[in-house]
């Protein structure tokens, strides 16, 4: 009798093994950088069965954007360019808890979107949504850095692209904004 039970389970064991091997193969193929292998994912409607563990985006970023600004003081003096957002050195806690990364990612995405508009003909860059968001972000930073009655007359910002920690390459300056005047009534 035990011999019969074992032979009855053999087809089931073979089917389960073949299913798991197939699932593993499809999951491994789906990690390939070529998007042609992503066609298997359309059969995984809820997106739960075929994992996506590409360690970076399909096209990983190879540079950093730096946002700098300068102000025209109330005395009419133009300051040097300063980083609007300083990137602090990494800490061990950031492996687990790093909410500040969301701001860095948002600035990166807005800069990438804004730079994408530069090549579009007949587009006034200063009327695009990414430009307006970036302008308002820098204005908020300027007002925070210069509180009190002696607010600057205005500011300019620049978006530069750098190679990250490799300081042997000079940054590329991609966009310099026109002068943005500050007035007391436009505080955001």
N, C-alpha and C positions, 0 to 999 in steps of 0.2 A: 504494500500500500504506500509506503514512503517513496518508493521509486516512481509511482504514478503521480504523486503530488509534486515532486520535483520536476517531472517532465511537463506537467500542466503549467508551471510557473515560468518555464524557459521562454516562451514567446512574450510573456509580459515583461520579464527582465530584459530581454533583448530590445523590446520596443521602448522601454524607459531609458535604457542605456543609449540607444540611438537618438532618442529625443534630447537627452542631456548633452550628448556630443554635438548634435546639430545646433542646439541653443548656444553652446559654448563657441562653436565655429562662427555662427552669425554674429555673436557679441564681439569676438575678436576682429572679424572683418569690418565691423561697424566702427572700429576705433581708427581705421586707416585714414590718413589725411585726405586722400582722394574722396571727393563727395559722391562719386559713383557708387560707393559701397553703402551709402546711407539709404539706398532704396529699400533695404530690409526694414527700416524703421517705419515705413508707411503701414506695415502690417501690425505694428505695435501701437494701436490707437491710443491707449491710455498712457503710453510712454513708460511703462513700469517693467517690461520684461527684457528689453535690450538696452543695457546701460550705455551711457556716453561718458567715458572717462578720459577724454582727451585732456591732457594736463594743461594745455593752453587753449586759447581760442583757435578756430580753424586757421587763422592767420595771426600769430602772436605779435604783439606790439614789439617793435625793435627800437623805440625811442620814447622819450618823455617830453611832455609839453611843459613849458615853464611860463607862468603868467607873471609879468612884471608891470609896475606902474611908476609914474612920477607925477608930481603935483606942481602946480603953480601956486606958490604961497600967497597969502594976503599982501605981502610986501612986493610981490612981482618977481620973486626969485624962483627959478626952476630947479627942482631937486634932482638928484641922481636917480637912476632906475633902481628900484628895490623889488624883491620878490613879494608878490601879493600874498601868496600862501607859502610858508616855509615848510619843507618836508622834513620832519624831525627824524633823527636816527631811529632805526627799528629797535624794538624792545622785545624781550622774551614773551611778554604777555600777549603780544600781537599775534602769536601763533594760534591763540584761542579766542581772544577778544580784541577786535580792531574796528570799532565803529567809525573811526575817522577815515577809514579807507573809502567809505562811500562818497565823501566829499572829493577825494582825489580822483576817484573813478568818474564822478559827474563832471569835474573840470576837464578831464581827459576826453570824455565823450563830447562835451560841448565844443572844445577846441577842434577835435577831429571833424565835427559837423560844420563848424565855421570855416575851417580850411577847405572843406569840400565845396563850399560856395565860392571860393576865390576863383576857380576856373570856369565858373558859369558866366557866359556873356550876358550883358544887359541886366545884371543884378547889382543893385546898390547894396553892398554888404552891410551898411549901417541900418538897413530896414529889415534885415533878417532876424528871426527869432533868436538864433544862437548868439548873434551880436548883442542884441538887447539884453539877453540874460547875462552875458559876460560883462557888459557895461554896468548893469545894476549890481552885479556881484562886486566888481571893483569899486564902485561908488560906495557901497556899504563898508568895504574894508577901509577906504580912505576916510570916511566919516568916523569910523571907529578909531583909526590911528591918529586923527586930528580932532579931538573933541574940543568943545569950548567955543568962545566967540571968534577966535582967529582961524576960522575954517579956510582952507585953500580956495582959490578962485575956480580951480578946475583940475582936471587930471587927464592923462593919456595912459593907455595901456598897450603892451606889446605881447604877442604870443611868439615864443621861441621854441624850436624843437632841438632837443639835445639827445645825446646817445646814452643818457643815464649816468652810470658811474665811470664810464670811460671819458676822462677829462682831456684826452689828447686831441679830440675833435672839437672845433669851435661850434657853438650853436648856430642854427639857421634861424634868422628872424623872418617869420612868415607874415605877420600882420602887425602894423602899427596903426592904432586908432587915431582918428582926428581928436583934437582937443575937445574935452567934454566939460562945459562950464557947470559949476556948482552954484546953486542959489539956495537961500535959506528955506524957501517955500517948497522945494522939491525933495525934502528929506524922506527917505524911504525906510 
